[in-house]
Amino acid sequence: MTACIVGWAHSKFGKHSDETVESLIVGVVGEALKNAGCEAGDIDEIILGHFNAGFSDQDFTASLILQASDQFRFKPATRVENACATGSAAVQQGIRAIQTGAKKVLVVGVEQMTTTPGPEIGQNLLKASYLPEDGTTPGGFAGVFGNIAQAYFQKYGDQSDALAHIAAKNHKNGVNNPYAQMRKDLGYDFCRTESDKNPFVAGPLKRTDCSLVSDGAAAIVLADTQTALKMDKAVAFRATAHAQDFLPMSKRDILQFEGCSVAWRRALADAGLAIDDLSFVETHDCFTIAELIEYEAMGLAKPGEGAAIAIEGQTQMGARLPVNPSGGLKSKGHPIGATGVSMHVLTAMQLTGTAGDIQVKGAELGGIFNMGGAAVANYVSIMERIK
């Protein structure tokens, strides 16, 4: 355990046309420092997760964090990017800074997507695919995952019931998350049924199977273990893993999410745990088919048998392994660069018993899976409170 989360902040996710990337960053930075009980001058290094890919005219954004305080001037500040896993890439870069001698590191994730016209949003997101093969996929990234869902259905049968159960679960959980973009319990029947309000978007995926286009930011303060134990609270990284896979889907079996499996195996082995030892998991449900396949990749079910996990309610709150007690990307929203940092904030809240109405009772160990592209960038964190 070489690094701990000692403070955090989280904006509400949603449509924030009155905000900018800069203002979103500045808002969470001040709150995270206050939550950690430290000053900007105490921070040794700064890491920003920001995908951008055309969403914001302002690029070269690492120094925008300095707008939060003049005390940040001349401190190392770096922006990192790894598609939809950008936030977790920033977190792991922050951990490396701690491992190389920094005492306190500020990690921020941010994205502003909703001010971009709809067609451009799809094109920006497709930049996280292999353009020679998938760059013209109809429906953008929804089309990519629609194709994955169609291939899964062809191999294992129609899993629309399972996808609807996943969507309904996450929407129900999101009702109690004050940071979530959509706080509405849509119910299984609505999610299962095609309608004017829930049309098919790509392949077998309906609107309720797709995460939301969002604006938002989140931030954490990291400290080395010795420093963290002198502070008010410390949520330690028991293990982390990062497995990067081929970008072209044609070079791998896309229905297995092998990079996800490898990352989970590495992290659980390093932590000396099995998947059922965890109290809950926050996983990357950019589309419901992703969460379904992730059940199999993390070891809850064999390949092709993940539907039973959803239909039997094994990932509901209070069940075998609550998955996405926050509501996940499906309900909370998915501002690309902020998502991974958000997952770490909400996990730290769970483990310190401060998650409010989304609290998992008796939470002691939390797992996080954040994915970039179609199972290309795969990050796992396993966390526990040590103070």
N, C-alpha and C positions, 0 to 999 in steps of 0.2 A: 504494500500500500504506500505508494510514493506521492500521491496527491489527494487532496480532499477539496470538496466544495464547501466554502465557508460563508458564502453569501450569494444572493440571486435577485433577479427582477424579471418581470414578464409583462409585456404590454397586452392589451386585449387584441386578439386577432380579428381581422375583418377588413372592411373598406374604409380607408383613412385618406380621403382625397385632400383633407386639410393638412396632412403631414407630408414630410419628405423623408428620404433615407436618413438625412442628417438629424432631423428632429426625433425620429424614432430611436436612433442610436443614443442621442443625448438623454432622452427620457429614461431609458433603462439603465444607463451607466450610473447616473446619480443614485437611483434607487438601489442598485446592486451594491454600491460602495456603502451606502447607509445600512443596508441589511447585514453586510459583513462587519460593520463597525470599524471601517478603515477609511483613509483619505486617498485621494488620487495620487498623492506623493508617495504612498506606501507601495504602489504597484511597480513591479520591476519590468514587466513586459505586457504587451497588448496584442491580442489575436482577434481579427475580425473575420467572420464567415459571411460572405456575400456573393451569391451566384451571379446576379445581374443578367448577363447574356442579352442585354438590350432593354431590360425593363426600366432602367434609370439612365438618363443622359449622363449623370455624374458617375464616372468610373474612377479608378484609383482612389478607393474609399477608405483605406486603412487610417489615414490621418484625420478623417472626420471625427474619430473618437476624441481627438485632442480638442474638439470644439466643446466638449463637456467640462473641461478644466484646463487652465493654463499649466497646472502642475504636471500634466502629461507630456509637456513639451520636451523633446529630445529623448524620450523613452523609446525603446524598440517597439515598432508597431508594424504588423504584417497582415495582409489579407490572404486568406486561403479559399479555395473553391474545389468542390468535388461533387458537382451536380446537386441532386436533392439531399445528399449526405454532407453538404457543405458545413452545416452546424456541428456535426460530430467530428468532422475533419478538423475544425477549429478547436474543439475541446481536446482532441488527442494531441494537437500541436501545442496547446497550452500545458498539457501534462508533460510533454517532452521538455518544455522550458523549465518546469519544476525539476525534472530529473537532471537537468544540466546546471542547476544551481540557483534558479530564481526562487524567491521566497513567496511572492504573491504575483499572480498573473490574472489579468482581466480578459475574459473571453466573451465576445458579443456576436450574436447572429442577427441578421436583418434582411428583409426584402420588402420592396413595394411593387406589387404586381397589378393592382386593380386600375391604375391610371393608364395602363396600356390597352389599346383597342383589342378586342377579342381575337381577331385573326392573327395579330402579332403575338399574342400570348401563346397560341399554339405553335407558332414558328419558333419562338424563343425556347420553349420547352423541348421541342424536337432537337435542339442543339445538344441535348443530353443523350441523343441516340447516335448510332453509326450512320452518318449521312449518306454514304454511297448506297446503303441498302434500305434505310428506313426514313430518309429525309423527306420523302414525299408521301408518307403514310397519311391517308385521309383521317381527319379527326385529331391530328396531332398526337400527343402522348397517350391520350385516351384511346386512340386507334391502335397504338402499339400494344397497350394492355388489353384492348378488346380482342386483338389477334391472339394474345396469350390465353385469354379466357376461352376463346373459341377452340384453340388447340387442346386445352385442358378438358373441355367438355367432350370433344371428339374422342379423347383417350379414355376418360373416366366416367363419362355420362354427364347429363345435364345437372349442373350444380347450382341452379338458380335459387333453390330453397336455401342452401347454405349461405350464398352471397347475401340474400335478404336478411338472414338471421344476423350476419356480421354487421350489416348496415344498421339494422334496428338496434342492436346492442350498443354500437358506438354512438348513435344519436341519443339513445336513452342515457348513456353515461354523460354525454356532453351537456345535458340539461343543467347539471349541477356544477359545471366548470365556468367560473366567472370570466375566464380568458377566452372562451370558445366563441367562434364566429356564429355558429348556428346552435342555438339552445332550444331545440324542439324535438320532442319524442315523436318520431314519425310512425312508429309501430311497424310490425312485421308485414301486415297486409299491404300497407302503402308501399313499402320497399319492394315487395314481391310482385306487385301488379303494375303493368304498363298503363300509363294514363297520360293525359295532357300535361299534368304536373310532374310526371315521372316517365318521360319518354326514353326510348333506347337512344344511346349516345354513340356507341361503337360496339359492333358485334353483339354479344349477349349482355353487355353492361348498360344499365340504365343510369339516369342522373343520380340516383341514390347510391350508386356503386362508385362514384367519383368524388375525390376530395375537392375542397373549395379553393378557388383562387383568392389569395389573401395578402394583406399587408400586416407587418408586425415585427417585433424585435424581442429578444430575450438576452439575458446576460448572467454570467456566473463569475464569482471570484474564486480562484484556486489558490491553495497554499500547500506547502510541504507539510507532512504529517506532524512534525515537531512543532511547527508554527501553529498549525490548525488546532492542536490540542490545548493551546493557550487561549483560543478564541471561544466565542459563545457556543459554536456548533461546528461539527465536522462530519461530513458525509464522504466516506472514502471510496476510491475506486479499487475494488477488490481484484478486478481484472478488466482488461480491455483487449479488443482484437480488431484488426482491419484486414479484410481479404478483398483484393481487387481482381476482378475477372475480366475476360475478353469483352471488348465493346460490341463487336458484331454478335448478334444473337445466333447467327448461322454457325458459329464456332462452338456452340455448347447446347446442352439440352435445357431449353429455357423453362421447362416445366419443373425442374428440380431446384432452382435457385441454389446452385452448388456453392457459390461464394457465401451466401447466407449460412448454409450448413457449416462450412469451414470456420467462419467467424464464431459461430455459436460453440462449436466443438472446442476451438482453441480457448475461448474465454471461460467456458465451464471447466475445462481441464485445469487451467491456470488457477481458477478460484477453488478447485476441489469440490465442485458441486454438480448436481444433476438438475435438469430443467425443473423438476417438480420441487426442488428445494427453494425456488424463488417464491416470493410473496405475490408478485405481479410482474407484468411485462408491459412496457410501452413499445409498440411495434409500428412499422411503417406501412400504414394502410392507405397509400396514395390511391389505390383502387381496392375494392373488396377482394378481388381475385388475388391480390398481393398478400393480404392477410391470410387468406386460405392456404396459399402455398407456403407461407412462412410458418404456419402451424406444423407443417410437415418438415420444413427445413430446420426448425428449432428442436424437433424431436418429440413433439406431442402426438404425432401420428405417422404412420408409414406413408410413402408416396401414394397418392390417389385416395387416401382415407381421411383427409383433413375435414371433409364435410361433416362427418359425425361429430367432431369436436365442436363445430359451430351449432349444429342442429340440436345436440344434446345439452347445449348451454354450459359446456365445460369451461368456457372463458368468460362467463358472466361474473359480475361482482359477487363475491361470496362463494364461488364455485372452485373447481380444481385449481385453476390458475387464471385469475382476472387478467384480461388483456385489454389494454387501452382504457383504463379507468378514467382517463382524461376526456374520453370521447374520440381520441385519435385524430389523425389528419382529417378524417371523414367529417367530424363534427367541429373540431377545434379550428380547422383551417390549415393551410400548408404554404406559408410564406417561405420559399425555398431555403434561403440562407439561415432563417431563424429556427427551422423545425428541429434540428438536432439539439440545439442549445435549449429549446423549449422542453424537449423530452428530459433533459438532465435537470432542469429547474423543477419540473413536476415530480420527477423521481426523488429529488432531494426533499421536496415538501412532503411526499408520502412517508419517507423514512424518518423525518423529524416530527411526524404527526401533525403537520400544519396544512394539510391538503383540504381541510374544510369538508364540504359536502361530497367530495369525490374520494375521501379518505378510505383506503383499504385497511380494514381492521387488523391490528397487530403486524403491520408491514415491517419486515426486518431486512429482506433482501430484494432488491429491484433489478430487473433486467431491461436493457434498452437495445432495440435494433433500429438503425437508421440506414436507409438504402439510397444510393444514387443511381439513376438510370434504371434499366430493367435488370436489377440484381447484379450491377457492375461494381459499384462501390459499396462495400458491406461492412458496417461498423457495429460492434457490440460493446456495451459497457455493463458490468455487474457491480452494483453499489451496495454499501451498508453503512449505517451510522456508527461512528465510533465515539462520538460525544454529542 
